[in-house]
Amino acid sequence: MTRIGTTELEVYPLNLGTNVFGWTADKAASFAVLDAYAAAGGNFVDTADMYSQWAPGNSGGESETIIGEWLASRGKRDEFVVATKLSALEGFKGLSAANVKAAAEGSLKRLGTDHIDLYYSHYDDESTPIEETLTAFDALVREGKVRHIAASNLSAARIEESLAISDREGLARYVAVQPHYSLIERAGYETEYAALAAKENLAVLPYWSLARGFLTGKYRDGGSAVDSPRAGAASAYLDDRGRRVLAALDEVAAAHQTSVAAVALAWLTAQPNVVAPIASARTPEQLTDLIASVDLKLASDEVDTLTAAAEA
């Protein structure tokens, strides 16, 4: 287990992403993935109120509902750290005080719990004063409905300003950031957020840790078509740089007799302040490759080789 920043939250070093729940993984498949994850020692799930409103027939909240039903049926709520997000669900958009309160109540109900362990600002809302948002979050923390707060797709400047306001006003403080970051998507995080995370001791919980599946190694020249709604975006990484990255991943994976995905996740975990990369699985079989990353310790020269391969 590892700790989220300055908090008491002890989590498994692989954060299970659940945006596929209620979308490409139905309830039964989602339960199977959660069962396998828990059996491996996992205790940290990441969701959002808007998952998966983009899927035909969905209205949002499907992922939270499945997680809540699984936690109740397995009696696992006290063993799990549950992270969810607000600001993008239709009818509950933005970070106004009223919306923070209403969105939290909706998530609590769907999750079947009386508290959210880690509650994220999913997307920024520049029409709402930061102090209003933080005061609303602080109220949830004081009521015991939220343990800690975090930020996902906010700019580093806005996060820094939020932290300063929290410190000045004695309000709940962001303890973690959830950026887009992977071996092949480095520039945005490393240039904008890395220094802030180090300075403020923010836990880093990257999303799209496997570059929409590209870093699983499934997308290669001459390879068979991959049945995934992310196939187009993943295939876009297959350029000269992408091929260099895959070659380096293959080499390290062979040395450790493990999967390419496990190596890609282990590279992320080796980066400063990264606590638990987020990765999702539609089946227990897909999860196996991800779980392998938890006990995989890369040598410093292997980390350097992968980093060099991914240089632009």
C-alpha positions as CSV (number, residue, x, y, z in Angstrom):
1,M,0.0,0.0,0.0
2,T,1.0,3.6,-0.5
3,R,-0.3,6.9,0.9
4,I,-2.1,9.7,-0.9
5,G,0.0,12.8,-0.3
6,T,-0.5,14.3,3.2
7,T,-3.6,12.2,3.9
8,E,-4.2,9.1,6.0
9,L,-5.6,7.2,2.9
10,E,-3.6,4.1,2.2
11,V,-4.2,2.8,-1.3
12,Y,-3.1,0.0,-3.7
13,P,-0.6,1.4,-6.2
14,L,-2.9,0.7,-9.1
15,N,-6.0,2.9,-9.2
16,L,-8.8,1.0,-10.9
17,G,-10.5,3.2,-13.5
18,T,-14.2,2.5,-14.0
19,N,-15.3,4.7,-16.9
20,V,-16.0,1.5,-18.8
21,F,-18.5,0.3,-16.2
22,G,-22.0,0.6,-17.7
23,W,-20.5,1.3,-21.1
24,T,-18.2,-1.4,-22.6
25,A,-18.5,-3.5,-19.4
26,D,-22.0,-4.4,-18.2
27,K,-22.9,-5.0,-14.6
28,A,-21.8,-8.6,-14.6
29,A,-18.5,-7.9,-16.3
30,S,-17.9,-4.9,-14.0
31,F,-18.5,-7.1,-10.9
32,A,-16.1,-9.7,-12.3
33,V,-13.4,-7.0,-12.7
34,L,-14.0,-5.6,-9.2
35,D,-13.9,-9.1,-7.7
36,A,-10.6,-9.8,-9.4
37,Y,-9.1,-6.5,-8.4
38,A,-10.2,-7.0,-4.7
39,A,-8.8,-10.5,-4.8
40,A,-5.4,-9.1,-5.9
41,G,-5.4,-6.7,-2.9
42,G,-6.8,-3.7,-4.7
43,N,-8.8,-1.1,-2.7
44,F,-8.9,2.1,-4.8
45,V,-11.5,2.9,-7.4
46,D,-11.8,6.0,-9.5
47,T,-15.1,7.1,-11.0
48,A,-17.1,10.2,-11.8
49,D,-20.8,11.2,-11.8
50,M,-20.8,11.7,-15.5
51,Y,-19.6,8.1,-16.3
52,S,-20.9,7.1,-18.8
53,Q,-23.4,9.6,-20.1
54,W,-21.8,9.5,-23.5
55,A,-23.0,6.0,-24.2
56,P,-26.3,5.5,-26.1
57,G,-29.1,5.0,-23.6
58,N,-27.1,6.3,-20.6
59,S,-27.7,9.4,-18.6
60,G,-24.7,9.4,-16.3
61,G,-24.2,7.8,-12.9
62,E,-24.0,4.3,-14.3
63,S,-20.5,3.6,-13.1
64,E,-21.1,5.0,-9.6
65,T,-24.3,2.9,-9.3
66,I,-22.5,-0.3,-10.3
67,I,-19.7,0.4,-7.8
68,G,-22.2,1.1,-5.1
69,E,-24.0,-2.1,-5.7
70,W,-20.8,-4.1,-5.8
71,L,-19.5,-2.6,-2.5
72,A,-22.9,-3.3,-0.8
73,S,-23.1,-6.9,-2.1
74,R,-19.6,-7.7,-1.1
75,G,-19.5,-5.8,2.1
76,K,-16.4,-4.0,1.0
77,R,-17.2,-0.3,1.6
78,D,-14.9,0.1,4.7
79,E,-12.0,-1.6,2.9
80,F,-12.2,0.6,-0.2
81,V,-11.0,4.1,-1.0
82,V,-13.6,5.6,-3.4
83,A,-12.8,8.6,-5.6
84,T,-15.4,10.3,-7.7
85,K,-15.7,13.7,-9.5
86,L,-18.2,16.4,-10.2
87,S,-18.9,19.3,-12.7
88,A,-19.6,17.5,-16.0
89,L,-22.8,15.6,-15.5
90,E,-25.8,16.9,-17.4
91,G,-27.9,18.9,-15.1
92,F,-25.1,19.2,-12.5
93,K,-22.4,21.1,-14.4
94,G,-20.0,23.6,-12.9
95,L,-18.5,24.2,-9.5
96,S,-21.0,26.6,-7.8
97,A,-21.7,26.0,-4.2
98,A,-25.2,24.8,-4.9
99,N,-24.0,22.3,-7.5
100,V,-21.2,21.0,-5.4
101,K,-23.7,20.2,-2.7
102,A,-26.3,18.7,-5.1
103,A,-23.8,16.7,-7.1
104,A,-22.2,15.2,-3.9
105,E,-25.7,14.1,-2.7
106,G,-26.3,12.4,-6.0
107,S,-23.0,10.6,-5.9
108,L,-23.4,9.5,-2.3
109,K,-26.8,8.0,-3.2
110,R,-25.6,6.2,-6.2
111,L,-22.5,4.9,-4.4
112,G,-24.7,3.8,-1.5
113,T,-22.4,5.4,1.1
114,D,-22.3,8.2,3.6
115,H,-18.9,9.5,2.5
116,I,-16.7,10.0,-0.5
117,D,-13.0,9.4,0.3
118,L,-11.6,11.6,-2.5
119,Y,-13.8,14.1,-4.3
120,Y,-12.5,15.8,-7.4
121,S,-13.2,19.0,-9.3
122,H,-13.5,17.2,-12.6
123,Y,-13.3,20.2,-14.9
124,D,-12.8,23.9,-14.1
125,D,-15.6,26.4,-13.9
126,E,-14.1,29.9,-14.3
127,S,-17.6,31.5,-13.9
128,T,-17.6,30.5,-10.2
129,P,-15.2,32.2,-7.7
130,I,-12.7,29.7,-6.4
131,E,-13.4,30.6,-2.9
132,E,-17.1,29.7,-3.4
133,T,-16.2,26.3,-4.6
134,L,-13.7,25.6,-1.9
135,T,-16.1,26.8,0.8
136,A,-18.7,24.3,-0.5
137,F,-16.1,21.5,-0.5
138,D,-15.0,22.5,3.0
139,A,-18.6,22.2,4.2
140,L,-18.8,18.7,2.8
141,V,-15.6,17.8,4.7
142,R,-16.8,19.3,7.9
143,E,-20.1,17.3,7.6
144,G,-18.1,14.1,7.1
145,K,-19.5,13.6,3.6
146,V,-16.1,14.0,2.0
147,R,-12.8,13.1,3.5
148,H,-10.4,14.9,1.1
149,I,-10.7,16.9,-2.1
150,A,-8.6,16.9,-5.3
151,A,-8.4,18.5,-8.8
152,S,-8.4,16.9,-12.2
153,N,-8.5,19.0,-15.3
154,L,-7.7,22.3,-13.7
155,S,-4.7,24.3,-14.9
156,A,-1.7,24.4,-12.6
157,A,-2.2,28.1,-12.1
158,R,-5.8,27.6,-10.9
159,I,-4.8,24.8,-8.6
160,E,-2.0,27.0,-7.2
161,E,-4.5,29.8,-6.6
162,S,-6.9,27.4,-5.0
163,L,-4.2,26.1,-2.6
164,A,-3.3,29.7,-1.6
165,I,-7.0,30.5,-0.9
166,S,-7.4,27.3,1.2
167,D,-4.4,28.2,3.2
168,R,-5.4,31.8,3.7
169,E,-9.0,31.0,4.6
170,G,-8.5,27.7,6.5
171,L,-10.6,25.8,4.0
172,A,-10.2,22.2,2.8
173,R,-7.2,21.9,0.5
174,Y,-6.6,19.9,-2.6
175,V,-4.4,16.9,-1.7
176,A,-4.0,15.3,-5.2
177,V,-4.1,16.0,-8.9
178,Q,-5.3,13.8,-11.7
179,P,-3.5,14.8,-14.9
180,H,-3.3,13.3,-18.3
181,Y,0.1,11.6,-18.1
182,S,1.8,8.6,-19.5
183,L,5.1,7.4,-20.9
184,I,4.1,8.8,-24.3
185,E,2.1,11.8,-23.1
186,R,4.6,13.6,-20.9
187,A,4.9,17.3,-22.0
188,G,1.7,18.6,-20.5
189,Y,2.2,17.2,-17.1
190,E,6.0,17.6,-16.8
191,T,6.0,21.2,-17.9
192,E,2.9,22.4,-16.2
193,Y,2.2,20.3,-13.1
194,A,5.3,18.4,-11.9
195,A,6.9,21.3,-10.1
196,L,3.7,22.3,-8.4
197,A,3.0,18.7,-7.3
198,A,6.5,18.5,-5.8
199,K,6.3,21.9,-4.1
200,E,2.9,21.3,-2.5
201,N,3.3,17.6,-1.9
202,L,0.3,16.7,-4.1
203,A,-0.3,13.1,-4.9
204,V,-0.3,12.5,-8.6
205,L,-2.9,10.0,-9.9
206,P,-2.5,10.0,-13.7
207,Y,-5.4,9.2,-16.1
208,W,-5.0,7.6,-19.6
209,S,-1.9,6.0,-18.1
210,L,-1.8,3.6,-21.0
211,A,-2.4,6.2,-23.7
212,R,-5.9,5.0,-24.4
213,G,-4.5,1.5,-24.8
214,F,-1.5,2.2,-27.0
215,L,0.9,1.3,-24.2
216,T,-0.6,-2.2,-23.9
217,G,1.3,-3.0,-27.1
218,K,-1.9,-4.0,-29.0
219,Y,-1.5,-1.4,-31.6
220,R,1.4,-2.2,-34.0
221,D,2.2,-2.1,-37.7
222,G,0.4,-4.9,-39.5
223,G,-1.4,-5.9,-36.3
224,S,-5.0,-7.1,-36.3
225,A,-7.8,-4.6,-35.7
226,V,-8.5,-4.0,-32.0
227,D,-12.1,-4.1,-30.8
228,S,-12.1,-0.9,-28.7
229,P,-13.9,2.5,-29.0
230,R,-10.5,4.0,-28.3
231,A,-8.8,2.3,-31.2
232,G,-8.6,5.3,-33.4
233,A,-7.1,7.6,-30.7
234,A,-4.6,4.9,-29.6
235,S,-3.5,4.1,-33.2
236,A,-2.6,7.8,-33.6
237,Y,0.5,7.2,-31.4
238,L,1.9,4.7,-33.9
239,D,4.5,7.0,-35.4
240,D,8.3,6.8,-35.3
241,R,8.3,7.9,-31.6
242,G,5.6,5.4,-30.8
243,R,7.5,2.6,-32.4
244,R,10.7,3.5,-30.3
245,V,8.6,3.5,-27.2
246,L,7.1,0.1,-28.0
247,A,10.5,-1.4,-28.8
248,A,11.9,-0.1,-25.4
249,L,8.8,-1.5,-23.6
250,D,9.2,-4.9,-25.4
251,E,12.9,-5.1,-24.3
252,V,12.2,-4.3,-20.6
253,A,9.1,-6.5,-20.5
254,A,11.1,-9.4,-21.9
255,A,13.8,-8.9,-19.2
256,H,11.1,-9.1,-16.5
257,Q,8.9,-11.7,-18.2
258,T,6.0,-9.4,-17.9
259,S,3.5,-7.4,-20.0
260,V,4.2,-4.2,-21.9
261,A,1.3,-2.6,-20.0
262,A,2.9,-3.5,-16.6
263,V,6.2,-1.9,-17.7
264,A,4.4,1.3,-18.9
265,L,2.6,1.6,-15.5
266,A,5.7,0.8,-13.6
267,W,7.5,3.6,-15.4
268,L,4.8,6.0,-14.2
269,T,4.9,4.8,-10.7
270,A,8.7,5.4,-10.7
271,Q,8.1,9.1,-11.4
272,P,8.2,11.7,-8.5
273,N,4.9,12.1,-6.6
274,V,3.0,9.5,-8.7
275,V,1.1,7.4,-6.2
276,A,-1.2,5.2,-8.3
277,P,-1.7,5.4,-12.0
278,I,-5.3,4.9,-13.2
279,A,-6.0,2.1,-15.6
280,S,-9.3,0.4,-16.6
281,A,-10.2,-3.1,-17.6
282,R,-13.3,-4.6,-19.2
283,T,-12.4,-8.2,-18.2
284,P,-10.4,-9.9,-15.4
285,E,-8.0,-11.1,-18.1
286,Q,-7.2,-7.5,-19.1
287,L,-6.8,-6.7,-15.4
288,T,-4.1,-9.3,-15.0
289,D,-1.6,-7.4,-17.0
290,L,-2.3,-4.2,-15.0
291,I,-1.9,-5.9,-11.6
292,A,1.5,-7.1,-12.7
293,S,2.8,-3.5,-12.5
294,V,2.3,-3.4,-8.7
295,D,5.2,-5.6,-7.8
296,L,7.4,-4.6,-10.8
297,K,10.4,-2.6,-9.8
298,L,12.3,-1.1,-12.7
299,A,16.0,-0.5,-12.4
300,S,17.1,3.1,-12.8
301,D,18.8,2.3,-16.2
302,E,15.5,0.8,-17.4
303,V,13.6,3.9,-16.4
304,D,16.1,6.0,-18.2
305,T,15.9,3.8,-21.4
306,L,12.1,4.2,-21.5
307,T,12.3,7.9,-20.8
308,A,14.8,8.4,-23.6
309,A,12.8,6.4,-26.0
310,A,9.8,8.7,-25.4
311,E,11.7,11.9,-26.0
312,A,10.2,13.9,-28.8
